[in-house]
Amino acid sequence: MTGPVTVRAATDDDTKALCALYCDSVRCNRDGFIQDLGFHGCLITKTLLWREKGGDMLVACDGASLIGMGALAPGDDGRVELCKLHVDASCQGRGIGRMMVSRLIALAAERGFPEMKLHVTKTQGPAIRLYQSVGFRFTGEELFATTVFGEPVQFPTVHMRLALLAQEPEAAVA
């Protein structure tokens, strides 16, 4: 890193770097992500849809270099999903993921979402520990099964949630 890391909403000027970071991150974790990027949908289109519903895509920058990303994807149930959290491999272990998660949690609460949820493959131990350290709790596990490039694939996945608003009753989080 060359200077202070800043976190801000992604802009159109970030598109190329954002997509490159996402592709590199997916390629680096063959056990944790579906490698067919077409399966995930267009990152930019998704960002625009999320913003229409109160979500957003944030980026972390070190000077002019985009080194991290994370998104809020509003669901039809009024809750929001933390997703697309990726940090450039050369910058991992420096607290950037934690900074992104903290900003995403604050933004979700500010926008009135009562709860944040996420899912992550079990192969992503550091991410799971990060989520636990900021208060997420396990709500279930599943074996996510799909077909990619015509072949069946399975990913052991954990689900986690974090209450954001004090008035959200604990019992409602099942």
N, C-alpha and C positions, 0 to 999 in steps of 0.2 A: 504494500500500500504506500502511496506517496503522500497522502494527506488525510484530512478528516473525511470519514465516510458520511455521505448524506443520503437520506431516504426521501423520495418524493414520488408523486404520481407519474406513471409512464406517459410519455408524449409520443406523437407521431415520429419525431426524430429518433426515438429509441427502437423503432421497429426492427431494424436489421440486427442490432446488437442483442436485443431481447430474444429474438428467434434463434440467433446463434448460440446464446447461453443455454437456452432451453434444449436445443438439439445436442449440444455437447454434454449437458448434464444427463440427458436420457441415455446417450451412448456410453457414458462412464459407469452406469449402473444397470448392467444387463439383467441382473437378477431382480431388480426392484421396479423396473418400468417396462411397459410394453414398447418394444423397439419400433413398431410401425407408427410413425408420427401421425399418419393419416387417421389412425384410430382415435387419437386425442382431439382432433378437430383443429381448426385454425385458431391460434393463440390470439391474434389481433381481433378476429370476429368475436371470440368469446369475451374478450376484454370489453368490447363495445356493448355487448349484451349485459354483462355484469354491471357496467356503469349505469345502464338504463334502469336497473333494479336496485341501485344504491350500493353496489359493490365497486371494486376498483382493482387496478394492477399497480403495485408499487415497485420501484426499482431502487437499488442501492448503488451509489456511484462513488468511486474514488477518483476525484478530479473529473476528467472527461470519460473515464472508463466505467462502463456498466458492469458491475461485479455480482449483483444479486437481484432476485426478483421474488415476488410473492403476491398472491391475489386473494380477494374476497369474492366468492361466488354465491350470491343470494339464492336460496332455495324457495320452492313454492310454499314451504311450510313456515315462512317468515324468519327462518334462521339462516345463518351464513356459514359457508364452508371455507376454511383456510386451505388454499391449494396452490399449486405451482410454485412452491417454495424451493428455490435453487440458488446456490452460491457457487461462483466460479471455483473450480477445484484448487486453484493456486491461492485462493483467499480463505479457504475453509479453516476452521479452528481459531478464528480471530474474533468471534462474537458477532459476526455480520448476520448470521441466521437468527440469533437471539434478538438482535436489533430489529430485524424485519418482522419477526413474530410479535414483538412488543408493539411496534407501530401498527401492525394489522389488527391486533386485539384492541388497541386504543381507538382506531378508526371505526371498527365494527361497533364498539360500545357507543361512540360518538354519534353514529348513524342510527342508533336505536335497536340494533339487533339484540335479542334477548340471550342468544346462545351461539357459540361457535362450535362447529364440528369439523372433523377431518378423518381421513383414512390414510394409512401409510403401510407399505409392505413391511413385513417383519424383518427383512434384510437391512432395513435402514435404522440400525440401532442408535446412532448418534442423534438422528432426528426424533426418534421416540423419546429418548432421554431429555432432549431439549423441551419437547412438548410437556412431558411430565413435570419438568422443573418450573414451568410457568403456570401450572395448575390444571392442565388437561388430565382427565381421568379416562381409563379404559371403559368402554361400553360394550365391547363385543369383538369377536374375531370371525373371519370367514375365509374360505378358500375361494378367491375370485377366479372364476374359470371363464375363458373366452376362446375365440379362434383368431389367430393372427397369422397372416400369410398362408392361410389354409391349414394351419396346424393348431391343434389344441394346446393351450397354455394355462397354467395355474399359478396364482400368486397368493401365498399366505398373507392376509391383510388384517390389521387391527384398526378398530374404530375408536375414536376418542372425542370427548366433548368438554366444553368449558362454559359455565354460566357467566354471562356478561352483566346482567342487570340484577340488582339486589332483590327486586320483587319477583324474580323468576323462581317459582317454588322448586325445591330439589326433587320432589316426587314427579315433576313433569319431565324430568330428564331420564328417560328410560332407555 
